[in-house]
C-alpha cells in the first residue's frame, strides 16, 4: 500500500495534494464532541441573528416596560403564577419591570455573543501587530514591546475593566465600550504567542531566501510568516471567545457592563438575585444559556486546536482505533 493511500485512510495524517482547509475539515469531523459543539454554536448564532423574528412571533420586545404586569404593592412581584408565564409571555416577565423574559433571553444572546466576538477581534488584531512587530523589529523595539506586553499580561482583567468602565460616561454605547475595554486589556497573551511563533519561523530557509531576494520586512511578514502563524492564532482566538463571554457576563453582573434596558445574560443574572426563589427561571435561563455557550465554545476551540495539529489528530485517531480493536 502506497504512502498516499495510507495517508488517505488516516484522517489525522497530512495528505499530499490535498488542501490544508480540506484536511482540517476531515480531522474536525472525526471529533464527535467538536461536531456537536459546532452545531450548538451554530444554533446559538442563529438564535442571536433571528432575535427580532423570534420576538415578533411572541409579540413582545426586550425593552418595553409593563407596569401592569407586576404588583407594585408587593414589591414588583409579577402578576400570575410562575413569574407571569402565559400565552403572551412564554417564559414569564421580569420582576419590577415586567419586561418579557423570552425576548430578553434571545436578545441577550445577540449582545453577549456580539460583545465577546468584537472583543476577540480587537485582541487578535492588537496581539498580532504587537507580536509580529516585536519579533521583526530591532532589539530595542523587541525589548520595549515585550516589556509592555508583560505589563498588559500582569494586569488583572476584571479589576482593570471595572476601573475603566466606572469612569466612562453612561452616554457612551455600553456594549461597544465593554467590547473595547476587554479587547484592549486582554491582548497580551496572544501577542506573546505570535512573537514566539514568528521568531521561530523567521529562522527558516524560505524566509531567509525571501530576505536575500530583497523583500521588505512587512512583505515577508504578510507572505511568509502570517500563513505559518495562522493556526495558533485561530486556535487561541477560538478559546478566547468563551473567556470573553464570561468576562462580559461578570462585568454586567457587577453593574458596570451592559446597562438595562439593554438585555444581557449577565445583567439578567443581576436582576434574578432576589427573585429566583419565587420563579427559578429568572436564574436558570440566563445561567443555563451562559453555561451551554461557554462549554460549547470551549469544546469547539479544543477541537479546532486538535484539527489544526496533524500530530494531535493522528494520536486521537490511533487512540480511537485501539479502543475499537479492544472492544472487538
N, C-alpha and C positions, 0 to 999 in steps of 0.2 A: 504494500500500500504506500503510495507516494506521500511525501510530506504535506503537499497541499490538501490531499484528501483527509489526512489525519487532522489538519487544522480545521477543515470544514466540519468534521464530526465533533470537535471540541469547541463549544461556544465561547469559552474563555480565552482561546488562542488567537494570535494575530494571524489573519488570513491574507496571504499575498494577493494583490489585485482587487481587494475589497476595500471600499472607502472606510475611513475611520468612523464616520457617523453611522454607517450600516452595522459595523462591528459593535459599536456602542449599543445600539438598539437590540441587537441579538443578545448581548450579555445582560442587558437590563431585563429582558423578557424571561430570562432563566430564574430571576429572583421573584418569587411569588409575593412576598411581603411588599417589595417595592412596587410591583404592579398594582396591588390592592391600594397601597398608599397613593399612587398616582391617580387612581380612579377617585379616591376620596377627595384629593386636592382639586381635581378637575370639577367634581360636583360642587365643592365649596366656591370655586371661582365662578361657576355657572350661576349659583345662587346669588353671589355678590353682583354679578353683571345684570341678572334678571330681577333685582330687588324691586324696581318700580312696577314691573309686571306682576310679581307675586303679591305685592301690597295692594295693587289695583284689584286683583281677584278677591281679596278680602274686603276691599272698600275702605281701607284705613291708611294712614300715613304715620311716620315715626315721630313727628314733632308737634302735632296738634294737641293742645291742652283740652281735656274733657273734664271740667269740674263736676258735671252732673253724674259722672261715673264713680265718684269717691264720696265717702261720708265724712264731711268736714267735722261733724260733731264728735266723731270717734278718731280724730287724728289723721284722717285721709285714707281710711281703710276702703278698698274697692267695694262697691255695691255688688251684692250677689255672692254666691259660694265660690270657693276655689279661685279667688282673686279675680272674679268677674268673667270667667270663661263662659262663652256663649256663641251664638251663631255669628254675631258681628265681630267678636273678638276671640279668635280661635285659641289663643294661649292666655287670654285674660288681659288685664291692664295693669300698669304700674301704680303703686300707691301714691297718694298725694297729687300726682299729675293726671292720672287717668289715661296716659298715653298707651297706645296699643303695643303689647309686648311682642307679638309676632313681627310687626313692622320694624320695631327697633332691633330685633334679633337679626333679621336679614339685612337691614341697612348697616347694622354693626359689623357684619361680615365684610361689607364693602369698605368701611372705614378702617377696620383693624388690618385687613389684608393690604389695602392700599398704602397705609402708613408704613407697614413692615416692608413692602416691596420698594417703596420710594426710598426708605432709609437704607436698604440693602444696596440699591443702585448708587446712592451717594457714597457709601462706604467702599464699594468696589472701585468707583472712579477715582476717588482720592487715594485709596490704597495702591492701585496700580500705578498712578502717576508718581506718587512719592517713592514707591518701591523700585520702579524702573529707573527713576532719576538718581536715586542713591546708588544703585548698582553700576550705572553707566557714567556717573559724574566723576569729578576729580576726588582726590582723597578727602579734602576738606568738606566738599559737598556731601560725600557719603557720611562723614562723621557728624556733620550738622543735622542732616535729615534723620540719621539713625538715632541720635540722642533725642531729637524732637519726637520721633516715633515712640521711643521708650517712655517719654513723659505722657504721651497720649494713652499708651497701654496701661500705665500705672494709675491713670485717673479712674476712680470708681464711676461706672456708667450712671448708676441711679442717682448718686449724690450730685454729680455734676449736672445731670439732666434736671433734677429738682431745683438746683440753684439757678440755672439758666432760664427755665420755664417760669420760675416765680417772679422774675424781674421784667419779663416781656409784657407789654401792654396787652390787655384782653382783646383789643380790637383786631389784633393780627389773627389771620386764619389758623385756628388751632391745629387741625390735622397736618397742615403743611409745616407748621412750626415744630411739632413733635417729631415728624419725619426728619426734618433738617437737624434738630438737636441730636437725635440718636445717631444719624449718619455722621455728623461732624465729630462726635466723641468716640465712635466705635470702629474707625478705620485702621487703627494701629496694628492689629494682628494680621490683617490681610496684607498690609504694607510690608511687614517683616517676612511673610511667606513669599511674596513676589520678589523682594530683594534677594532672598536666599536662592530661589529658583533661577533668577536672572544671572546671578554671579556664577552659578554652575553652568548655565547654557552659554555664556559669553566665552567660555574656555574651549568650546567645541570647534572642530576644524572648519565646518562650513561658516561659522560666524567669523573666524579669523580670515577665511578666504574672502568673505564679503568686505571686511575691513581693508584688506590689501587691494581689493578692486576699486577702492575709493568711495565706498558707500558712506554716507553720513551716519551719525550716531542714531538719529531718530528713524532713519530709513531701515537701519539694521534692527532696531527695536520693533518696528512695525512689521517687517517682512520675515525676520528670522527668530526673534525672541518671543513676541506675543503669541504666535501659534504654539510654541512649546510650553508656555506657562498657562495656556487657556484651561487645561484640565484641572490643575489645583485651584484656579480662580473660580471655575464653575462649581467645583466641589465645595469649597468654603462658602461661596455665596448661597448655595442650597442649604447649608447648615446655619447660615446667618438669619435667614427668614424666620424660622420658628423662634429664635432668640429675640428678634426684634418685635415679633408679635407679643411675646411675654413682657418685654420692656414697655411697649405701648400700653398693655393692659395694666401693668403695675403703676405706671405714671397716672393713668386715668383713675385707677382705684384710689390713689393718694390725693387726687383732686387737682393735679397740675397738668394733666394731659388734656384729652378731648373734653370739652365742657358741654353740659346739656344746654339746649335740647338735642345737639348733635349726638346720634347714637353711637356707642362704642361698647364692646363687651366688658372692658374694664370699668367703664362708667356705670354700666348696668349692675355690675357686682357691688359697686359702692352703694347704689340705691337699694340693693337687696339685703344689706347687712342687718337691718332692723325688722324686715317684714318676711324673711324666708320661712319662719316658723308657721306663719299663717297660710302661706302658699309657697310650697317648696320650689315651684317653677321659677320664681324670681331669682333664685341662686343656681339651681341645677341647669337651666337652659344656657345662660352665658358661660358658666363654668364648664359645662359639658362641651360647648362649642369650642372653647379655648383648648380644652384637653385633646379633643379629637383633631383639631387643626395642627397643634404643635406636634402631636405624636405622628400624624401622617406626614408632615413636612420633614420631621427628623428621620423617619424610616426611608422616605424618598431620597433625602440627601445622602444617607448612608448607602442606599442602592446606587445612586449616581456615582459616588466615590468608588464603589467596587467595580461598576461597569467601565469607568474611565481608566482603571488599573488592570491591564490584562493579567498580571500575575495573581492579583487577588481574585479575579473572576475564574482563573484556572483552578486555584485552590478550592474555591466554592464548588466548582463543577466536579472536581475529583472527590471532594468530601461527600457530595450528594450521591455520586456513583457508588462509592464504597458502602454507604448506608443501604442503597438498593440491593447491592450484591449480598450484604449480610442478611437482609430480610428474605431474599430468595433462597 
